[in-house]
């Protein structure tokens, strides 16, 4: 009975954290920055559609799995960008589904484009406690599935892109929630001091006509006492003939990732990432796998931003 209660408490905590979570736990943001910054919508210069699947911590029961679909495109002579993301996430017996929209306004500057973005999303979450396995006979009467909760949120971002350089700043969640057990619902517990901030930047270096190197950095700052104040991802990728990419990523003494990407033609891209846990979790996990497919419609060589990864 005690173990069952502890398991339920842990799952409730996971569900509670999921609503307020800011930190990307996958490499989806490298392949699609719109997942962390709404100002990125429309940057590809054409209709851009992608799908993503990730499975974390293989070998650990109930480990997270994510399935995502996104689309974005420019409008009004590329002065506006609109984006849509649909995300399905499962952690243990807790399921979350998100529908997120992005709006970006583009300002042409002398040497680049500045985008200002707003995002809105709706998330549904529920926990199937009845799927848990109990140890003591009779404990199953306590395993009652939670109801379906619906939570809304908003985001803000800025994104600047030049010829070979980009920089983005975003506040991925403008609302914060806590779970009120007495009322059995999520309630807004909003304060600027609970905000988290993301800074994402990178530069493309042309080594020669065949090779390019693309280092990038993601910084996350949180003032929430229960979260790590400053986190970072250091990424570097080598590109050959704009067709093949190979790279790596290092995250806060926790994860090392390798990524491969191939572009068979000017419209299709396929990427695969393998994450190795170097924290204590690595003793139990066989790593994480992520796959992405991207297709860009109505391709025009002058339309695509060279920073699109």
Secondary structure, DSSP 8 states (H G I E B T S, - for coil): -HHHHHHHHHHHHHHHHHHH--S--SSHHHH-GGGT-GGGTTTTSS-EEEEEEEE-STTSTT--EEEEEEEEEEETTTTEEEEEEEEEEEETTEEEEEEEEEEEEEEE-SSSEEEEEEEEEEEEEEE-GGGS--SSTTGGGG------EEEEEEEEEEEEE-SSEEEEEEES-S--EEEETTTTEEEE---GGG-EEEEEEEEEEE-SSSEEEEEEEEEEEE--TTS-SEEEEEEEEEEETTTEEEEEEEETTTEEEEEEEE-SSSSEEEEEEEEEE-SGGGGT---EEEEEEEEESS--TTTS-TT--
